[in-house]
Amino acid sequence: MILALDFYLKHSACGARDKGVISLSKLLNSLPTSKDPKDSARFRNPNGVALKLANFQAGLPEIIGTQLPHK
């Protein structure tokens, strides 16, 4: 979460095809974790990282119309 927030503060929200998002995804996947190895294709993939960056943006009140709905 801290690495994703640091990336967001430096680069804002980016798409899953952004080179920086892909690099961050690879870095996050290289860290030790207790995740299930069978789910490694989806765990911290570029799409998930980009979604997390968009979630940070959704919390900013000055950005209208780009937020995901809160459920």
HELIX and SHEET records of a PDB file:
HELIX    1   1 ILE A    2  HIS A   11  1                                  10    
HELIX    2   2 LYS A   19  SER A   30  1                                  12    
HELIX    3   3 PRO A   37  ASP A   39  5                                   3    
HELIX    4   4 PRO A   46  ALA A   58  1                                  13    
END                                                                             
